[in-house]
Amino acid sequence: MVLDEVINLKKTSIKKQVDTRLKQFKSFQSKPSKEWFSELCFCILTANSKALTAINIQNELGAVGFCDLSEKDLVNTIQKNKHRFHNNKAKYIVEARCHVDIKKKIANQIKEGGKGSGGEMFAREWLVKNIKGIGYKESSHFLRNVGYQNLAILDRHIINLMLDHKLIKDKPKALTKKNYLEIEKKFSKLAQSIKMNCAELDLYMWYIKTGKVLK
């Protein structure tokens, strides 16, 4: 059972890696909005692409590059790093620049939606509707990376692991909103059953599939 693997991992050095990563996410609450925007651009890059190359691009560009580089220069940087969909990703990043004040906007959405998962889900809906190039997975990813902990990031690794352990019956052909929310409920119950939040469980499960604790 995957939860047994997670519990066993908490007894190893992986726990320190996971805890460090969670602290990094929480530290975003005191960071400026441009750093949040950089993280949003990172999540735009991860859509249908590898997280590791997106990390490399973010490390190269930083908040200044995401905010100020021309679309052409963004295309060249993304392409140079052998990342997918360089033209579309650069276009989405440029279009998202009207939301450089993303930290304030998310805070407003969280406040309007209420505390806990309710506010986070409300903010996620806003992201899906207002940021071109990201869906429920990437929006959840962004919110997790800036310190929110109650949403599931249902990428292929998590979906496949849940399928392997018969936690879901079938692998959905497409992650519609309905499918996403149904699987997220199951993921959330798994986390609660071992007294974790979704952000923490995600890192352990991602490690089980990839051998890495990335963001």
N, C-alpha and C positions, 0 to 999 in steps of 0.2 A: 504493500500500500504506500502511495506517495507520501502520505502524512507521516508514516513511520520513518521514511527517508529524511524528511524535513526535520523531524524531532532529533534524529541521530546526528544530522549536520550541525544542529545547534550545540552539540557537545564537542565540536571540532573547531579548528582555527577559522573555518568559514564564517562562524558567527561574528568574529571580529571584523571581517570584511563587510558583512551585511550591515552591522551596526554602524560602521564608519560611513558607508554609503548613505544610510538613512539620516545620519547627522548632516551630511553634505546637502541632502535634499532640504532638511529643516532650516539650514543656514540661509536659504534663499529668502526666507521671510524678512531678513534684514538687508537684503541686497537691493541695489537700485533697479529701476524698471528696465533699463537697457540690458542688464544681465538676464532678466526674465525674458526679454525679447530674443536674446541669443538662444535661450533654451527652447523657446517656441520655434525658432528657425531650425534648431537641431531636430525637433520632432517633425517638422515639415520634411526634412531630409530623410528621416527614417521610414516614411511611408513607402511600403513596397521595396525597401532597400535595406542594406546591411547597416546595423547600428555602429559597427566599428569604423566604417569609412565615414559615416556622418560625424562621429567623434573627431576623426582626423581633420575634417573640414572645419568643424567648430573650433578646434585648437588653432588652426591656421588663421581663420578669419577673426574670431572673437566678436564681441559686441560691436566694435567699431566697424569691422568689415560688413557684418550683416546689416548695419544701419546705413552705411555710407557708400559702399562700393556700387559701381554701375552694374546694371543687369548683365552686360557683356563680361565684365570681370568676374562676376559671380558664376556665370556659365563656365568660364575658363577654369576657375578654381575647382568647381564641382567635377568637371570633366577630367581635369588633371589627376584628381584623386580616384579616378575610375569608378565614380558613383553613378548610379542610374538616373535617367530622366533629367539630365542637366539643364535642358532648356526650360522645362516645366517647373522644376524646383526653383530655379533662379527667378522665374516670373512670379511664383507664389510668394517668395520672400520679399520681393520688391512691393507686391500688392499688399503684403501684411504690414508694411511700414506705417500705415495709418493707425496702427495699434501698438506703436512703440511704448505707449503708456499702459501696456497690458497689465502691469501689476495693479494699478488702480482699478482698471475695469474688472479684473477677476475679483478683487476685494469687494466691489460693489455687487457683483453677481452672487458671491458667497453670502453676503449680508442679506440680499433679497431672498435667496433660496433657503436660508436658515442654517443652523449649525449641523455639523456632522456630514453624513453622506448626502443629505438632502441639498445642502448648499453646494456641495461639490458636483452633484449631478446637474443642478441648475446651471452652474458655471460651464460644465461640459457641453450642455445644449447650446449655450451662447457661442462657445468656441466652434462647434460643428457648423453653426449657421453663419458665422462671421469670418472665419479664417479659411480661405480657399486652400485646398490641398491636404486637409486633414479630416479624419473621421473620428469615430468614437474611440478607437484604439489610440491614435496619436494624441487626441485631446486628453484622454486618461493618462497617457504617458507624460505629457507636459505638466499636468496638475500634480502628478506624483513627484516629478523632478523638482518642483518648486515648493514641496513640503506638505502636500495634501496626501492622505493615506487611505482613503476609503473606497477607491475605485479600482477595478480590475483592468489590467493591460492585456487584452486577449490577443496576443500575437500567435504566430504559428507554433512556437515552442510550447507555450502554455496550453493551447488547444490540443496539440498532439499528446502532451503528457496527460491531460485530463482524459483523452480518448483511450490512451494506452492502459490507464487504470480504471476504465469503465465508469468514470465520473460523469461522462456524457455519453449518450447512446450513439450519436453519429457526428461526423465532422461536417459542419454546415458548408454548403457550396459557396455561400456568400454570407458575410456577417452583416445582416440587416440590423436595424435598430432593435427589432423584436428579438432576434437571435442573440444579439449582444447582451441585452438586458437579462434574458433568461439564463445564459451561461454565467453572467456576472453574479447573479443571485446564488448560484451553486458555488462559485468561487468564494464569495463572501462568507457563506455558511461553513466552508472548509476552514477558512481563516479563523472564524469565530470558535470553531470546535477545538482548535489548539491554541486559543487565546493570542492570536496574532491579528494584525490589521492586513488589509489587502496588499499594501506596499511591501511589507516584510515578507509575506508568503510568496509574492511574485519573485523577489530576489532569490529566494531559496529554490523555487521551482525552476527558475531560469538557469540557475547554476546546475541543477540536476541534468538538464538537457544540453547545456553548452560547456559546462566546466568553467564558467566565468561569472563574475559579479560586476556587470556593467551597469550603466545608468539607463 
